[in-house]
Amino acid sequence: MKTKTTLLLLIVAVAVGLYIKLYESKGPNTEEAKRQAGNVVNFERDALEGIVIQSGDDRIELRKQDQKWRLEAPFKDQADGGAVENLIADLDGWQKFDSILASEIARDKARLDEYGLSKGKLKLKLLGKGMPPEITFGNDAAFQGKIYVRVGEENDVFIAAQSVRNDIAKKPEDFRDRKLTNLTTAQVTRALVKTAAGEMELEKKADHWEIVKPLRARGDDQKIADLLAQITTAQIQQFVAEDRGDLRPYGLAEPRGSITLFAVDDKTGQTLQIGGVPEKEKDQVYVRFTARNAVYTLPKKIEEMLGLKPADLRDRHLVRIDTNILDRITIDAPGKGKTVLARKDENWTIASRNNQPANSGEVNRMLDLLKTEQVTKFVEDVASDLPKYGLDKPQLQVTFSSFASENTPESTAGEHPFATITFGKVDGDNVFARLGDEPFIVAVRRSLLDNIFADPLQWQELAIFRFKPDEVHKLTVTTDRESALVRNEKKEWTWVKGTEPINTVNVQSLLNTLTVLRAVRWAGVTTPAHGFDKPLLTITFTTSPDDKSVHKLVIGASNGAGMWFARTDEREGTFVLSNPDLNAFKLPLVAAPSPSPVASPMTAPSGTPSPAASPFPKP
């Protein structure tokens, strides 16, 4: 074969391949072609631009705009997207049950009258490129649930399901969207509420709502979201009239109130005006919605917004703390100095005490408490008289800050406070407080102060000792007398003085408690009331054979709540010890003697009973 012929055949083969790829592959596969052959109509959903329904003299026109359906006739309004999509889905899957050929109809045109198709009153037209001819709906067929339909004027007559006819045989109002607005609560960034009591403006900044008018205050995110949701989820009860002409019969010439919702970059907003109550439907209220240029009725519950006051929407939380940026907490109490708590990874340290470990659980508990604390009363909206409330010289101030170790494009190095709470005078069960530079004075529970420790010692970590029981070399327990144990070369416990048998189980229990001892909490600075001048019990122990690493635990008086005050030489201040821990330290270290065998009557000597075993060795 010549090279020229081979090249020609190759070109032909490539051309055929491209034809198959570009044209044949675009056609439906066998299964899809079979489905389409059984359909009454076939169309591309994406190409559908509109739907026209002609029912006698009534004409309903639906148009797609920005992927949403709207009614264009007999009035303009947003359409019920669900109803339209249901109609499209039924059309797309509308199968022929049987067919009557067009040739048969041509020979006997009277049959069109029999099928109700010669002057069909109900017609459907799909608008858009490549759409099928107009569909005419006729009479019910002899088969249950079926009707006669014809696509175009010259085509076959089909017997098909009544589903599509049922979808369109409706009043124009049935195609109107009963959901008041397509706006969602999350899309609203600003709201304007007008009532007889005045005007309120709400604005969303970042993730939180603020009241802008008539005063500047933090808004309650949940309450404001609930208010907006009443509008964005409202369902229309009745379609009453267009909003042109006389609105006095509906109480909308001078509305009792209104709320306008704004989305991002929306300068006009969507306004809902509230009017009167219908005479017959007392559970409804007339409203006018400017976004749809119509008068409707909504459930009467919407009236609740008419009684709203700024205090109803104010955030009652004392403070908002963003723990994602929180690095420092400074607690300043006059006369007690400053306590600075610093975050280190997931834990906290006391930065003002050489970064010694802090009780991270207590720090997190305080943060949780402050974040959930709600004001008991809004006292003053203008903080013009700070001395009256003790806020000119507060008894306690708590500052929350972020911290940057070095300069960055976003911030300079150092501490950056973002929230400060000051506490003033106590008033009964309340204490006056103020947040940062906010002009408001509020009252919160006085007991809140008890949970914000001004003494840095109270922020110490709860772990007192961190050893292993096997590391203890010498142990001394002192009450009214001293009992001392030491390990021999075989690591066995022996008395320093005495020969009584040792209760090794109790010794091990004591060591298990002692070496990992944790405080219940820290009481703070040691005072005479803690009872260390006459201790209940003292334990010393060493963790090396040379007895140089000496550790000491002193237990003092009861705290009156079933626990005990205690201290150790290695930590400053007094902590609270639990009663179970104390009981472990009081276990007898001397083993009780084994009971003597019962003597026989013949040999039992007379005499006095043996004395009870002492917890301490005999000297």
Sequence and secondary structure as in RCSB ss.txt:
>XXXX:A:sequence
MKTKTTLLLLIVAVAVGLYIKLYESKGPNTEEAKRQAGNVVNFERDALEGIVIQSGDDRIELRKQDQKWRLEAPF
KDQADGGAVENLIADLDGWQKFDSILASEIARDKARLDEYGLSKGKLKLKLLGKGMPPEITFGNDAAFQGKIYVR
VGEENDVFIAAQSVRNDIAKKPEDFRDRKLTNLTTAQVTRALVKTAAGEMELEKKADHWEIVKPLRARGDDQKIA
DLLAQITTAQIQQFVAEDRGDLRPYGLAEPRGSITLFAVDDKTGQTLQIGGVPEKEKDQVYVRFTARNAVYTLPK
KIEEMLGLKPADLRDRHLVRIDTNILDRITIDAPGKGKTVLARKDENWTIASRNNQPANSGEVNRMLDLLKTEQV
TKFVEDVASDLPKYGLDKPQLQVTFSSFASENTPESTAGEHPFATITFGKVDGDNVFARLGDEPFIVAVRRSLLD
NIFADPLQWQELAIFRFKPDEVHKLTVTTDRESALVRNEKKEWTWVKGTEPINTVNVQSLLNTLTVLRAVRWAGV
TTPAHGFDKPLLTITFTTSPDDKSVHKLVIGASNGAGMWFARTDEREGTFVLSNPDLNAFKLPLVAAPSPSPVAS
PMTAPSGTPSPAASPFPKP
>XXXX:A:secstr
  HHHHHHHHHHHHHHHHHHHHTGGGS  HHHHHHHHTBS    GGG  EEEEEETTEEEEEEEETTEEEEEESS
 EEB HHHHHHHHHHHHT BEEEEE HHHHHH THHHHHHT TT SEEEEEESTT    EEEEEE SSTTEEEEE
ESSSS EEEEESHHHHHHSS GGGGB  BS S  GGGEEEEEEEETTEEEEEEEETTEEEEEESS EEB HHHHH
HHHHHHHT B SEEEEESSS  GGGT SS SEEEEEEETT SS EEEEE    SS TTEEEEEETTTTEEEEEEG
GGGGGGG  HHHHB  BS    TTT  EEEEEETTTEEEEEEEETTEEEEGGGTTEEB HHHHHHHHHHHHH B 
SEEEESS   TGGGT SS SEEEEEEEEESS  SS  SEEEEEEEEEEEEEETTEEEEEETT S EEEEEGGGGG
GS  SGGGGB SB     GGG  EEEEESSSEEEEEE TTS EEESS    B HHHHHHHHHHHTT B SEEEES
  GGG TTS SEEEEEESSTTS SEEEEEEEEE SSS EEEEETTSSSEEEE HHHHHHHTS  B          
TTT           SS   
